[in-house]
Structure formats: structure tokens, C-alpha cells
Amino acid sequence: MPTLVTDSARSSIRLYVLLMMIPWAGSLYAAQTVRAAWFPDSPNLRHYAWDEQPCPGCATLVPHPAWRRMAALAGLSQVQFRVAADESGGDAYSVAPDVVVLSPAALKLTRCQLAFLVGHEIVHIARRHFDEDAIALSVFSGKPANWTRQGSEAMELIDGDFGLALRVSHLWQQQEQEADWMGALLAAQACGCSLESGAVAYFRRDAGSGGGIAAAHAPSSERMQQLLPFTESAQRLAAQASP
């Protein structure tokens, strides 16, 4: 004979099941990384092994929630943040495979200038520019395929070799331009920052910096000009940003 289940019992069972599902659903949501529709897929490059480079005097930095949003929009589930002891490494730089380092001076920038700076470095990680550099240096050095699995070993090829630096400088410049426009759009979508308040304001601080033979960064004035085609896109993304 079947067991009779009352309406009250059914309601209790449904409530119990829902309560049991909430932690599971929450953890599933937290684990999901929702890449922005406009952000390109991760490039299909060889994955090198990267040991975290030493960062003398660096300390762990608790990221602003907006920085986590930018990482998620770039398709990254993991980015570590550090604060440097001084400004010797510049305002910011990224360390393979997933570390963003900010200087004390960078942390004093306006909200949108800092958002652009963080977004720029996140793009380097998401677009796997470290692996791209390791491949390019190996190829231009005439190394056989798969000669090393260690990214740091491949990067050492450039030590003292100015000719090799010249050969890959166009790639570095392309990477920096890519990080500029994608970083600016990440700052727009995650933080509501326009190009004017973020990237352009940051470059105007020192409009004459950058450039030179084999330099990765173009002069700041040129970098501002290269961002102009993305003004309207940044405006649309900033208008949709969460407050």
C-alpha cells in the first residue's frame, strides 16, 4: 500500500530541497567566469610553465571588487594582486602567469585611471602575451620546436641580444596597443569609466613618455590617438556598468 504524503509534508520537502540547493547554486555561480561578448577568446598558443617571478618587497594586495569583475570579463577565474615596495618597476606590470603588481604611486591614482591600469595588465594575462613572447623569441632565435617547456628559459634568450629585441619589438608594440584598448573597455564595462576619465587622463600625466628603438610603448600622445576609435564603444559599455 503506498505511503500517503500530505500537502503539508510536500511543502516541507520542497522547502528542504530548495534550502539544500542554495549553497550549491551559490558556489556554482561563484565558480562561473562570464567573459564579455566583445572580449576575444583565449588564443590557441602553447602553454609554457611559468614559475612566479620574485617580487622583492611586494605584499599581497586585496583587490577592489571591480578588478575582479574586469578579470571575469576577460575570461579569467584567477588573478593575483601585489603591491610593490616602490616605483622602480613603474606604475604597474604583470608577472606570468597570473600576477598584477601595482606601485604605491599607482594606488593613489583616480579610480578610473587605476581601473584602466589594472585592466591593461589583466589583458596581458588574458591574451597570454607571456606565452606569445616565449614562442616568438624561440622562433627568431632558430630554436627547434618544443625545445623547452619553461617560459623563463625562453625569455632569457633576449638577455643582452639587442638584435633579437629589435626583431620582436613590433610584437611588443602590438601587445601594448591591444592591452590599451581592451583595458580601457574593461574599465568602462566594470567601472563605468569613459576613455577621457580613464586611459586618456592617465596618459596625459606624462604625454611625452614612451617611444624609442625597440620600445614596447609608443609615446603617450600616440597611445591616446590610437584609442580614439574606441570612444563610442567605451561610452556604451560605461552606460551599462553597474553602479
NORCOR-V448556 format. One record per backbone hydrogen bond with DSSP energy under -0.5 kcal/mol. NH is the residue of the N-H (numbers start at 0). CO is the residue of the C=O. Records with the same first field share a line. If there is no record, write none. Layout:
# NORCOR-V448556
NH: CO  CO
This chain:
# NORCOR-V448556
5: 3
9: 5
10: 6
11: 7
12: 8
13: 9
14: 10
15: 11
16: 12
17: 13
18: 14
19: 15
20: 16
21: 17
22: 18
23: 19
24: 20
25: 21
26: 22
27: 23
28: 24
29: 25
30: 26
31: 27  28
33: 31
34: 32
35: 72
38: 35
44: 42
47: 45
48: 148
49: 47
50: 48
52: 95
57: 54
58: 82
60: 80
62: 60
66: 63
67: 63
68: 64
69: 65
70: 66
71: 67
72: 68
73: 69
74: 71
75: 70
79: 97
81: 99
82: 58
83: 101
84: 55
89: 86
92: 100
94: 98
98: 94
99: 79
100: 92
101: 81
102: 90
106: 102
107: 104
108: 105
113: 109
114: 110
115: 111
116: 112
117: 113
118: 114
119: 115
120: 116
121: 117
122: 118
123: 119
124: 120
125: 121
126: 122
127: 124
128: 123
131: 127
132: 128
133: 129
134: 130
135: 131
136: 132
137: 133
138: 134
139: 135
140: 136
141: 138
142: 137
146: 143
150: 48  148
151: 48
153: 149
154: 150
155: 151
156: 153
157: 154
158: 155
160: 157
161: 159
164: 160
165: 161
166: 162
167: 163
168: 164
170: 167
171: 167
172: 168
173: 169
174: 170
175: 171
176: 172
177: 173
178: 174
179: 175
180: 176
181: 177
182: 178
183: 179
184: 180
185: 181
186: 182
187: 183
188: 184
189: 185
190: 186
191: 187
192: 186
197: 193
199: 194
200: 194  195
201: 197
202: 198
203: 199
204: 200  201
205: 202
206: 203
208: 205
210: 216
214: 211
219: 208
220: 206
221: 218
222: 218
223: 219
224: 220
225: 221
226: 222  223
227: 223  224
229: 226
230: 227
233: 229
234: 230
235: 231
236: 232
237: 233
238: 234
239: 235  236
240: 236  237
